[in-house]
Amino acid sequence: MNYLSEKARQLTPYVAGFQPRKPGFIKLNTNENPYPPSPKVMEALKSVDIARLKLYPDTSSSALCKSIAKILDVEPENVFCGNGSDEILALSFQAFFGGKENVIMPEISYGFYPVWGMMYDAKIKAISMGEDFIINASDYKGANGVVLANPNAPTGIALTIAEIEEIVRNNQDGVVIVDEAYIDFASVESGIQLTKKYENLLIVRTFSKSHSLAGMRVGFAVGNRMLIETLQRIKNSFNSYPLDVLSQTVAEAAICDVGYFEETRNSIIATRRETMRNLSELGYNVLDSHANFLFMESENAKSLYEYLFNHKILVRYWDKPKIADFLRITIGNDKEMEAFIQCVKLFLREKPTKQK
């Protein structure tokens, strides 16, 4: 097709987790929150003046930025909002990595990073990892940019705040983007306060996971004022109205309900701990997760994935080097995780194998 650009022909798109079109599935494959949004979200929706929908929304999501800033102890001018963390990460690749060489990331990480690298002509260099999937901060230095998820995806392993600072300090010639999509489920500290110390650090977060708003597509970034202004400039050259009125209203209600957030987050952490214990007792090796999912090793991972699928339980499997013997399992509610464990037990009885 001659009317396609060279880039369009070469791109290999990111593949999202399977979304069932029929009811009855237990969905443990896309790291969604098993609990509904805060009750204050419904109250906020009921209070929306429908007549406002005929008008364009606030281009800068000012009220939402102010609420985020208050919760996170930063200034509103240090906050940027967009359509989910994915849009913000894509804008960040354009703003800080576009056309650059030696932009580094972990070998095993979020699959969208290489796609954005190709889309925006950033020469991505993957830093190799050992069999333990540990990210060694000392391997990340002297780059023109760094992007990593903390906790990492799909492993769930997290770096300490000291390790994040080491990476930022050792890459002063480029922006360090830390994708904290899962930080609310971690026992390590967020890097947000480091943005007050280092002008080259950008923290990206999402409302999809810990605030149960995957369907609304709301994300935000925190960083030095210069970084935020640059993101605004790129955004205003692409889509000056990123967040609609409902998304801004709902996200503000969600982040302000700290009590509900703590309750649901703690429930997910407790269920994660119990699920990990159950899987370990069944002989599986499960990595130490700081996220709302587990990364479980199995010598017959693909067969188990297919078995679960046939029993209407969805998990994530990648047939790729280093991780082809692993499944990623989102933490659902207690009932869902019990059904998952029982199905795994059935699989082991029908196809007994020695687990790693």
N, C-alpha and C positions, 0 to 999 in steps of 0.2 A: 504494500500500500504506500505509494509514493508521497501521499499527503501527510504521512506521519513524520514527526521529527525524529532525528537520530536518537534522542534521549527517550522518547516514547517507545521506540522499538527495543531499546536496551534495558529498560526498567524491569526489575523483578519485584512486584508489589509485595507488601506485607500481607500475610494471610492471618486473619483474625480467627478466633475460636468459633467452632460450629454453633450456629444459632438455630435451634429446632423450631420448625413451623407448626408442629403438632404438640398438644399438651401431654403431660404425663411423665416428662423427663425430670430427673434430678440433675440440676445444672451445676456442675463443679468444675467447669472448664474455662471460665473467663474472669475469675476473681471478683465477681460481683458480691456485694454485701447481702447476706441472707435475711437481714432485717429491713423493715420498711423505713423510709425517712422519718425524721423527727416529726411528732404530731404538730409542731409549730409550722411545719411546711404546709400542711393542709390549711391551717389558720391563715397563713400568709397568702395562699392562693385564693381563699375566699374573700380576702380583703382587696384583691386587685381590682382596680377600676377598668373594666373591659374596654371602655372608651379609649384608654391609653394605647390599646393595641393598634390603633390607626396611625399612631405617631412612631417615629424612629426611637430606639432606646438611647440611653446615655452612652455615648461612644467609649467612655473611659470606665464605666461601671463604678462610678465614684463612691456611692454608698457602700457597695460591696467591698471595695478596696479599703475603705475606712474601717469596716467591721473586721476584715481580715487582719489589718494592721493592729487594731486594738487587741485582738486575741493573741497575736504572735509577738507583740511588743516591738513593732517596727513603725515607721512612718508611712502614711498612705502613699507618698510619692515613691516609696520603695516597693510598691506592689503593682503587678500587672495582671489583668484577668483576660481569659480567652475561652474558646470553645474546647474545653477539656485540655488536659496537659499535652495531648498529642499536637494540637494546633500550636500551642506555645513552644513546644520543642521544635516543631517544623519552622516556626518563625525564628527561633534562636539559631538553628542551623544556617538559615539565610543570613541572619544578622552577624554572626560571629565566626562561622566556619566556611562560608561560601567561598569557593575558589582556593582555599588554603590546603597546604600539604601537612602531613604529620599531625593529623587530628586522631587522638588515640582513645580507645575504648576497650573494655574487657572482651576477650575472645567469646565468652558465653554471656550474653546479656539480652536486653530487649531487642527483638528482631526488627523494629522499625528504624533503629539508628543507622544501619548500613543503607537502608532505602533512602533516607533523607540525605545521607552522604552522597549517594549517586545523583539524587534529584538536584542537589545544590552544589555539585562539583567540589565536594570536600574529599580529600584523599584520606580515607579512614585506614588507620593501622590498628589491627587487633592485637592486644597484648595477651600472650598465651597464659593459660592457667594450668595448675596441676590437677591431679585426679580428685583433690579435695575441693576444687572450685574456689579456693581462697583468692581474693584479690590482694596482692602485695603492694602496698602503697609505694614502696621504694622502686617499683617498676614503672611508675608513672611520673616522668619528669622530662623537662626540656621540650615539651610539645607546643604546637600552635593552637591547641585546644584539647580539652578532655571532656568526654561525656560518659557518665556511668550512673547506674541505678543503685540507690542505697535505701533499703535492702535491695540486693540484686535480684533481677528476674531472669530466668525462672528458678534460681537456686534458693532464694530467700535468705542467703547469708548477708550479714551486715558488717559494715566498717564502723569503727568507733569515731567519735568526733576528732580525736587526735590524729587518726589516719587520714580523715578527710582534710584536715588542716595541712598535713604534710604534703598531700597532693596539690592543694591550692598554692602552697608556698613554693613548690618546686616547678610550677608552671606559670610564672608571672607574665610570660609573653603571650598567653592566650587565655580565653575564658574557660573556666571549669564549670560545666553544667552537672549538677547533681539532681537526678530525678528521684524525688522522695515520694513516689506514689504510694508506697507501703510503710512509710516511716511511723505512722500512728500505731502500728501493731508491733513495733520494735521496742527492745529494751535499751537501745542505744539512743544517744541524743541527736536531735535534728541539727543540721548545719546552719540553720537560719541566723543564729546570732553571729556566726562568722562573717556574714555579709556586711556587718558593721565594721569589720576589721580589714576585709580584703575586697578591693573594688573589682576583682576579676572572677568573683564567685556568684553564680546564679543558681538558686534553688527553685525547682519546679515541683508543684504539688497538684493534687486533683481532689475533687469532691466525689469522684466515682466510687471509691473504695470505702473509706471510713465514714463517709456521710451519706451513703446509700443513694447517690444521685447519678449513677451511670447513665440513666436515660435522659438526663438534662444536659450533659456535656458541659461541665464547668471546671476550669482549672485556673491556677494562678502561679505567678512567679514572684520571688522576692530577691532583690539584689540592689547593688549600688544604683544611685539615681541615673547615672550615665547609661548603664545597661538597660534600665527600664525605659528611659527616653528613646533609646535605640529600638527597642521592641515596639514602642508606640509608633515610631516612624515607619518601620517595616509593616506593621499592622495597617496603618493608614494608607499604605501603598498597595494593599491587598484586599482588605475588608475592614472598613472603618467602623462597622457596626457588628462586632463579633458576638456579643451576648444579648439575647433578646430580653424583653421586660420580665417575662416569667422566670427565666433562668436566674437573672440577677436577684429577683425578689426571693425566690426559693433558696438560693445558695446563702443569702444573708441570714434567712431564718434558721437554716441548718447549722451554720457555723456559730451562731449565737447561742444555740441550745447545747451548752457544754455538758450538762448533766446527762442528757440522752446519748450524746456522743461517747462519754465515758462508759456508760452502761453497756451499750452495744459492742464497743471495742473490747471491753473486758470479757464479755461473753464469748466473742470470737477467739480471743487469746486462750481462754479456758478450754474451749472446744478443740482448738488446735493442739493444745498440750495433751488432751485425752486421746485424740485421734492418733497422735504420734506414739503415745504409749501403746495403744492397741496394735498399731502396725509393727512396732518393734517386737511385741510379743509374738506376732505371727512370723517373725524372722526377717522382716524387711529392714533395709538400711534407709533411714530417713534423715536428710540433712537438717541441721539446726536452723529452723526457719524463724525469721523475724517479721514475716509477712502474713497475709491472710490466706496462705496456701502452704502446702508441703511439697517437697521434691523428693520422690521416693524411688529408690533403685530396685529393679527387678530384672532377673535374667531373661524373663519372657514378657517384657513390658508391652510390646505390641499386642501379644495375645491377650493379656489382661485388659488392655485398653478396649479391644474389640469385644471381649466378654462383657465388660461393664456396659459398653454401648448397646449391646444386644439385650441387656437387662435395663435399658433406659437410664443409665447413669453415665453422664458425660464428664470425662476428665481430659487433660491435654497431653498429647504425645507428639514428639518430633522425631522423625527418622533422620537424624543428623549425627555427625561424628561427635563423640564424647557424651552425648545425652540420649542416644538411642535406647539405652537401658534404663531410662527414667520416665516417670509419669509426674505431671504436676497436678495436684489435687487442691482445688479451692475449698476453703473451710465453709461449709454450710451450717445450718442450724443442727442441734443435737439429733433430731429425728433423721435428717438427711444423712448425717455422718454415720449414724447407726446402720442405716440401710446400706451405705457404702461398705462398711466393715463386714456386714453379713454377706454381701455379695462377694467380697474378696475371699471370705472363708469358704464359700461355695466353690469358687474358682480353684482354691487350693485342694479341696477335696476331690474335685473332678480331674484336676491336672496337677497332681502333687509334684513339686520341684523344690530343690534346695535354694533358698533365697540368699542373696549376698548380704 
